[in-house]
Amino acid sequence: MTLASQIQNDLGFHLERGRSLPAPLTMDGLSGHYGVSYTPIRKAISGLVEEGLIVKKSNGRLEATGLQTKIKKKRTVSIPKKEDPIRSITQELVHLSLTGENTFVREESTAKKHKLSRAAVRQIYYRLSGEGLLKHIPRRGWQVKPFRQEDLQAFIEIREVMELKALDLGKAKLSTAEAKKELVRIRKSNQSPIEQGGAVSIDNSLHQYLLKLANNPYLNDFFDRHGKYYSILFEWEGEDRKAATEAVAQHHGIIDALLDENWPLAKKRLSYHLYENHPVLSNLKYSKYTNS
């Protein structure tokens, strides 16, 4: 079975059962999740379009059809771990970032450690530089962005203003049956250890959904330019079981208020979530890593 077929089956497994996808339904999102180039992603998407599980809209965006078809074939949903070097390299860089020091990493040593070519590592580094985690310094190499608690605080302060504004702009749409259905879906995708039999499942798409309903390009521009670095950190932070469990409960509280159209309560809970959902970054005793 080709890699494209494996990816198609993995995504199809989620779509047929009405489950949330493991990554955003974009070329970048899927490529990053599976650690592959665009080519197998395009082939997988093409196959899912033929199956009727995904449609390509006039603006080029991909969207799940919401159809839960009868399963006509056995899906193989496992993707080889060796095909996902981006995640492991990203995690290493996050740890380096969290030391708060000006650290440089080298393509050669990273390539050797992960058994990749320098060209492949360079491509990953350029991608992560676009997300704010790395910066290329001519004649010196790749500098890891050092984490600063004050930077996070400043970002969250502006993020709160932006997301509360998005909520205000999207109120009318949030009252529709279609929006309520989507909110219920997102709520179900956030599952606590009790619901998951010991595991925690976080779905952060509520934030993107509020921005989508607001339909304000300037709000999107802020998060596109300044939010990617922190999104990486927040994803890493979500691996802490206690923080992840609390995030699920907070998402439930926000969505419940939105479903009740209790806007003041929804805004209050959203603000609390934005400020109080980062205990790991606030309290972590950072370890120092080397890239030798």
N, C-alpha and C positions, 0 to 999 in steps of 0.2 A: 504493500500500500504506500502510495506517495505521501510526502509531507502535506501537500495541499489537500489530499483526501482525508488525512487524519484531522486536519484543522476543520475541514468541512463537517466531518462527523462529530467532532467535539462541539462546535457551535450548534449544529443541528440537534444534538442531544438536548441542549438547553432550550432551544427555540421550540421544539416539539412538545416540551413539557411545561412551557410557559414560565421557565425560570429566567432570572436575570443573567445576562451574559458575563463572562469572566473579565471582560475588558470593554471599553467604549467601542461602539460599532463604527469605527473609522479606520482608515488604512494605518495611520500612526498608532492608534490604540492597539489594534490587533497585531501589528508587526512588533510592537514593543512587548506585548504580553507573551507571544510565542517565540520571540527572539529570532525572527526570520526576516528576509527581505520582502518587498511588496509582491514579488512574483507569485509565490504560493498563496498569499492572501487573496490576490485578485482571482486566482483559479478557484479557491474555496468559495469566495463571494459569488462568483459566476454560477457555481453549482447550487448554492443556496437560493439564488434568484430563480433558477430553473425549477427547483423544488417548491417554489412559492412561499418560502419562509422569510425571504427578504425582498424588498423592492428598492429600486434606485429612483429617487425622486427627481423632478425636473431640475432642481438646484444642485444635483450631484450627491446629495446626502443619502446615506443608507438608512433604512428603517425596517424594523421587524414588522411583519404583517399582522402578528397577533394570532395567526392561525395555528392551531394545534392539530397537526395532521396525524393520520394513522401511521404507525411505524411499520414501514414495509421492509426494512432491513435492519440487521443488527448493527448498531453503531459502535465503532471503536473510539473510545473517548480519551485514551491516554496519549499524551504527547511526550516524546523522549526528552528527558531533562537536559541532555547535552545540547538541545536546540535552543536553550534559553540562557545564554551567557549574559544578556543585558541585565537581568534581575540581580544576579550574583555580583556583577561589577558595580551596579548601582548601590547595592547594600554596602559594599566595601567603601565606596566614596561617601556615602551618608555617614558612616562611622568616622571617617576622616574629617568630614565637615563638622561633626559634633564635637571634635576636640577644640574647636574654636581657634585653631592655629592656621597660619599660612603654609599649606602643604602642597608639594608638587608630586605628581605621579608620572611614571614613564610608560610609554607605549610598549617598549621592549619587555620590561619585567611583567607587565600585565598580560601581554601576549603569551609569554612563557608559562605563567601561572595557570592560565585558563586554556592553554593549548590552542591558541588562535593565531592567525596571522597578524602582523602589525597593521596591515591595511584594514582588517576587520575591527581591531581595537580602535584604530583612528576613526573609523566610521561611527562606532559607538560613542567615542569621546565627543565627536562633533555633534552628535544628537543630544547628548547630555549637556553640552555647552549651550545648546539652544533652549534647554529647560532651566538654565541658570545654575546648574550644579558644578560646572567646570568653566574655566576661562583659559583660552589659549594665549600664552605670552610668547611672542616671537623670541627665538633663540634661548628660551628657558624651558618651554614645555607646557604642561597642563597644570593649572593651579586649581585646587579644590576650593570652592567658596566656603570660607569659615563661618560657622553658625554664630550668630550674636542674639542673645536673648532680647536685647532692646530692639533689634530689627524685627523679630517675630512680633513683639508687642506693638510696634508701629504698624506692621502689616495688618494685624488683627483689628486694630482700631479703625483703619480705613475699610477693611473687609466688612466690618459690622455695618458701617454707613452704606456701603454698596449693596449688601444683601438685604438690608431692611428696605432700601429704596426699591430693589427688585421685587420684594414682597408687596410693597405698596402699588407698584405699577401692574402687578399681575393679579390683583385682587379679583377683578371682574372675571378673568379666565379661571381662577381658582375655584370659582363658584359653579362652574359647569360640571355636568355629569362626566364628561371625558376627563377633566382634570382630577376629579375625585377618584375616578377609577385608577388613574396613574398613581395617585398618592397612596391608595390602598396597596397597589403592587409594590411600590417602594417600601412601604411599611412591612410587608410580608418578607421582603428581601433582607430586612434587618432582623436577624434572629438571635435570640439570647441563648446561653448554654442550655437552659432548660428545654427550649423549643428545638434545639439542634442536637440534643442528646450529649451535651458536653462541649460542643464546638460553638464558636461565635462567628456569625456572618454579618459583615458590615456592608451596606450599600450607601455610598456617599452621593448618589445621583440626585438627591433632593436639592442640593445646592445648585447643580447645573440646571435642574428643571425650573427652579425659580428664575434663574437668569434667562432661560429660554422663553418663559411666559412674559417676562418683562420686555423682551425684544428691544433692548437698547444697546446699540453697538458700542457705546462708550463704556458701559459696564463690562461688556465682554472684553474690550480692549485692555482694561485694567487687569483682569485676571489672566489674560493671555500673556501680558508682558511681565507681570509681577508675581503671579500665583503658582507658576509651574514648580519652582524650587521648593516652595512650602508644601505643595501637593505631594512631592516625593517624600518629604519628611513626615507628613501626616500619615501617609500610607505605611511607612516604616513604623511609626509610633503605634499604629493600629494593631501591630503584632503583639503588643502587650495585652494579655488577657483581661486584666482589670479595666484598662482604659477602653478596650474594645467593647466590653460589656456595658460600660457606662455610656459609650457613644450610641449603642443600640437603644438604650432606654431614653436617651435624649432625643434621638430621631423619632421614636414613637411619640414622645410628648409633643414635639413640634407638629408632626403630621396630624395627631388627634385634634389639636387646636385649629389647624387649617381646615380639617374636615368639618369641624363645628362652626367654621367661619368666625371664630373668636380671634380677630386680628390682633388686638392688644396682647392677649396671652401668647399667641404664636410668635409675635415679635419679642416678647420678654423671654420666651424659651429659646428662641433662635440666638439672641444675644448671649444668654447664659452658655449655650452650647459652644459658641465661637470662642468665648473667653476661658471656659472651664474644662475644655476637652483636650488639654495638652499637658497632663500631669507628668508624662514621661520626659518630655523636653524640658519641663520646669525643674524636675527633681533628679534627673539621671546623673549618676556619677560617671562621667565619660571616660572610656578607656582609650588609650592611644594606640593607633595602628601604624604600621610602616608598610611601604610598598617596595621593599627591596627585592 
